[in-house]
Amino acid sequence: MDLSFLRSLLENPGPFLSVYLDVSDHDRGVDAQARQGRWRDLREQLAADDDGAGTLDAVGAALSAPEDFGVPGVAAFGTHGRVPLVVKLPGVPGQGHAGWSHLPDLLPLLVQTPPRPPHLVVSANREGGQVLVMGGADSGQEQQVQGTGWPVHKVKSGGWSAERFQRSAEDAWEVNAKELAAAVVQAASGQRLEAVIVAGDVRARELLVSKLPDDLRRQVILVDRELPVDSDELAQATDEALQQLEDGNTRAQLETFRDQSGTGRAVEGLAETVAALRDGQVAELFIGGRYTDGDRNALELDWADRAAWVGPGLADVALAEADLRDRNVTDVAQDHVGAALVRAAVGTDARLFVVPPGGPAAGDTPLRDDIGALLRYAVPGA
């Protein structure tokens, strides 16, 4: 996954307040009053640990927005009276907690709610359809296409003119599919899309896909249901499709990682991976531990809560204070390895891959210490 969206958050000075809050129903409804009740209880504990009242107030305001979140969980990250990042969680936080730390606690967020790549969601019908852009600068932009082809309905009765009307309807579908395809091409222009999710009428889907250029056609994932682009059902189907795509990419990259073992382009183990991140050598970072009962929200990483030392630079990370002091880093602080590794990955433009439940391909041994990295170039002795 691309972590660049976190850079603006991590470039803020600490300390940070990281909150993973359960806002699920619990038979009371998901509303601002319920959220505030849970937040008040949490705020009392947090205020006792730190006097950052401005940040606590800002996080409280972010969690009491007028509109309902409509989701089971929320993650919020505040610092110095601001809340640079609030994320809706599709499930109750598997590691629900809140606390102050030098760095924001982002690893649970990336495991539970990985950012989805830019993609299009399309609902096709015989009159045209809808195109929704998700991710990128135009995220949330929706276009309704009302095709010019007519009539779109075939006649059910016989008669000398029935065949002509049926042909006219099919011609109209072709015209409308062509116009919808043009809207899809326009929405995709300038975007680095990972997928085009297409739902809707069966015949309309077929016609649309046939009229897309080859590069977009190869990115199509079909959803065999007639759903509008803004429906919860299509949002869930889209999320599942993108998760499967991400899991497939992760397993493919793991194969590349295994192929490069012993060539100097791959490292395994916590100490080796931390050192490679600190030196800016990591292109792709892999983490993969045990999932409790196969739950994606419950990844267990033995090393994530271990102590690490960090400096002011985003890539300043070490398991021993001396490793940073030896590099003339004088302003050092202590935090958890999980938070420090995420910051270092963001600071060095490394991509993160979370190994899905089921682990590597059959026959592969797990990653040593549940962590490894594919390097940008061969490093002697790696």
HELIX and SHEET records of a PDB file:
HELIX    1   1 SER A    4  LEU A    6  5                                   3    
HELIX    2   2 ARG A    7  LEU A   10  1                                   4    
HELIX    3   3 ALA A   32  ASP A   49  1                                  18    
HELIX    4   4 ALA A   53  ALA A   62  1                                  10    
HELIX    5   5 LEU A  107  GLN A  112  1                                   6    
HELIX    6   6 ALA A  162  ALA A  188  1                                  27    
HELIX    7   7 VAL A  202  LYS A  211  1                                  10    
HELIX    8   8 ASP A  214  ARG A  217  1                                   4    
HELIX    9   9 ASP A  232  GLN A  260  1                                  29    
HELIX   10  10 LEU A  270  ARG A  278  1                                   9    
HELIX   11  11 THR A  292  GLY A  294  5                                   3    
HELIX   12  12 GLU A  321  ARG A  325  1                                   5    
HELIX   13  13 VAL A  337  GLY A  347  1                                  11    
HELIX   14  14 ARG A  368  ASP A  370  5                                   3    
SHEET    1   A 4 ARG A  82  LEU A  89  0                                        
SHEET    2   A 4 GLY A  73  THR A  79 -1                                        
SHEET    3   A 4 PHE A  16  ASP A  22 -1                                        
SHEET    4   A 4 ALA A  98  SER A 101 -1                                        
SHEET    1   B 5 GLU A 142  GLN A 146  0                                        
SHEET    2   B 5 GLY A 128  MET A 134 -1                                        
SHEET    3   B 5 HIS A 119  ASN A 125 -1                                        
SHEET    4   B 5 ALA A 195  GLY A 200  1                                        
SHEET    5   B 5 VAL A 220  LEU A 222  1                                        
SHEET    1   C 4 ALA A 266  GLU A 268  0                                        
SHEET    2   C 4 ILE A 371  LEU A 375 -1                                        
SHEET    3   C 4 VAL A 282  ILE A 287 -1                                        
SHEET    4   C 4 ARG A 351  VAL A 354  1                                        
SHEET    1   D 2 ARG A 290  TYR A 291  0                                        
SHEET    2   D 2 LEU A 299  GLU A 300 -1                                        
SHEET    1   E 3 VAL A 317  ALA A 318  0                                        
SHEET    2   E 3 ALA A 307  VAL A 310 -1                                        
SHEET    3   E 3 ALA A 333  HIS A 336 -1                                        
END                                                                             
